[in-house]
């Protein structure tokens, strides 16, 4: 089962850079931890993978099921609803039925918090 979204909207880390939102504490973290939350009206999730935080849209592009409820294996996540698999580094679909990639976002640890830059979706082509 995924993480509850009942925590409310995350607060921006820097009022000047409103595109950055708070993804929660950077530590402690367990390898493979996935956190889901709402940033305004955007469903987001972060996953702890090999010592880094990966941020992504928490909605499968097939039928909008929450990806945080799925199975994380390394840097891929499998949707619990219909089995689509996405690469969390690039957003690419690795197995359907989904055909469209998910949005992935840059992260940065700031003052012990996971910052997510919603203003800049990662360029999938440069990471493939």
C-alpha positions as semicolon CSV with decimal commas, in nm:
position;residue;x (nm);y (nm);z (nm)
1;X;0,000;0,000;0,000
2;X;0,124;0,351;-0,079
3;X;0,188;0,643;0,149
4;X;-0,111;0,850;0,261
5;X;-0,155;1,188;0,096
6;X;-0,319;1,321;0,414
7;X;-0,028;1,552;0,507
8;X;-0,159;1,861;0,329
9;X;0,022;2,068;0,069
10;X;0,398;2,101;0,112
11;X;0,535;2,447;0,180
12;X;0,772;2,619;-0,064
13;X;1,134;2,612;0,050
14;X;1,207;2,964;-0,072
15;X;0,929;3,224;-0,109
16;X;1,125;3,387;-0,394
17;X;1,154;3,062;-0,591
18;X;0,794;2,943;-0,572
19;X;0,863;2,664;-0,822
20;X;1,053;2,480;-0,545
21;X;0,835;2,277;-0,311
22;X;0,920;2,083;0,002
23;X;0,926;1,704;-0,039
24;X;0,982;1,639;0,331
25;X;1,285;1,560;0,542
26;X;1,590;1,424;0,360
27;X;1,684;1,204;0,658
28;X;1,627;0,953;0,792
29;X;1,553;0,764;0,476
30;X;1,521;0,399;0,393
31;X;1,641;0,273;0,056
32;X;1,331;0,229;-0,158
33;X;1,118;0,467;0,050
34;X;0,842;0,633;-0,154
35;X;0,650;0,937;-0,026
36;X;0,340;1,077;-0,195
37;X;0,194;1,423;-0,134
38;X;0,005;1,710;-0,292
39;X;0,170;2,034;-0,408
40;X;-0,125;2,262;-0,476
41;X;-0,330;2,044;-0,711
42;X;-0,033;1,837;-0,836
43;X;0,010;1,481;-0,709
44;X;0,383;1,422;-0,656
45;X;0,602;1,152;-0,511
46;X;0,967;1,116;-0,418
47;X;1,161;0,792;-0,399
48;X;1,491;0,719;-0,227
49;X;1,710;0,538;-0,481
50;X;2,082;0,467;-0,429
51;X;2,127;0,760;-0,192
52;X;1,939;1,012;-0,408
53;X;1,584;1,142;-0,408
54;X;1,394;1,111;-0,738
55;X;1,079;1,322;-0,783
56;X;0,797;1,233;-1,020
57;X;0,430;1,289;-1,100
58;X;0,236;1,045;-0,882
59;X;-0,014;0,955;-1,149
60;X;0,015;0,676;-1,405
61;X;-0,038;0,807;-1,758
62;X;-0,256;0,505;-1,839
63;X;-0,548;0,546;-1,594
64;X;-0,415;0,799;-1,337
65;X;-0,359;0,543;-1,061
66;X;-0,118;0,661;-0,788
67;X;0,230;0,532;-0,870
68;X;0,341;0,556;-0,505
69;X;0,108;0,260;-0,438
70;X;0,311;0,053;-0,683
71;X;0,629;-0,150;-0,654
72;X;0,967;0,025;-0,659
73;X;1,254;-0,182;-0,800
74;X;1,578;0,015;-0,822
75;X;1,496;0,329;-1,021
76;X;1,177;0,188;-1,177
77;X;0,824;0,180;-1,044
78;X;0,543;-0,053;-1,147
79;X;0,187;0,079;-1,138
80;X;-0,031;-0,128;-0,906
81;X;-0,337;-0,097;-1,132
82;X;-0,233;-0,236;-1,471
83;X;0,140;-0,309;-1,449
84;X;0,293;-0,020;-1,646
85;X;0,659;0,034;-1,553
86;X;0,832;0,374;-1,558
87;X;1,195;0,477;-1,525
88;X;1,202;0,737;-1,245
89;X;1,525;0,893;-1,376
90;X;1,379;0,977;-1,718
91;X;1,002;0,925;-1,692
92;X;1,015;0,678;-1,983
93;X;0,762;0,398;-2,016
94;X;0,950;0,068;-1,995
95;X;0,640;-0,151;-2,017
96;X;0,278;-0,067;-2,103
97;X;-0,010;-0,050;-2,122
98;X;0,085;0,318;-2,060
99;X;0,228;0,485;-2,371
100;X;0,306;0,835;-2,238
101;X;0,598;0,908;-2,004
102;X;0,551;1,053;-1,656
103;X;0,690;1,392;-1,555
104;X;1,011;1,380;-1,350
105;X;1,161;1,677;-1,168
106;X;1,503;1,785;-1,037
107;X;1,561;1,749;-0,663
108;X;1,807;1,908;-0,425
109;X;1,861;1,865;-0,052
110;X;1,838;2,206;0,115
111;X;1,865;2,257;0,489
112;X;1,789;1,889;0,549
113;X;1,476;1,892;0,329
114;X;1,410;1,744;-0,015
115;X;1,347;2,030;-0,257
116;X;1,163;1,963;-0,582
117;X;1,186;2,205;-0,873
118;X;0,840;2,201;-1,033
119;X;0,944;2,482;-1,265
120;X;1,180;2,260;-1,459
121;X;1,073;1,916;-1,577
122;X;1,383;1,708;-1,652
123;X;1,477;1,672;-2,017
124;X;1,425;1,301;-2,082
125;X;1,634;1,301;-2,400
126;X;1,952;1,403;-2,219
127;X;1,909;1,125;-1,961
128;X;1,820;0,830;-2,180
